[in-house]
Amino acid sequence: MPKNNRNYLGELAAYNQKNGITATFSEMKKTARRIEKLDAERAEPIDLNAYFLDYQDPTGEEAAENVDGEREHHASVRRRLAVAA
């Protein structure tokens, strides 16, 4: 039994409309069920924005370091490939 009466399907539909996400009713219904199940297992309520993030960096500084590190890595790979050619 769900521990609260949140309307996950309605919240998901509003989130999708706000963010320009296209999904069928069936897809939204399935996702809403998953969120409801996850919410029942957790102590704190589900935040839809956090649920749909593809990444999670605790601070902006760490996020910037991660991006810079990837750029440096790609530049290093390009240099090594140019030498090998």
Secondary structure, DSSP 8 states (H G I E B T S, - for coil): --SS---HHHHHHHHHHHHT----HHHHHHHHHHHHHHHHHSSS---HHHHT-S---SSHHHHHHHHHHHHHHHHHHHHHHHHH-
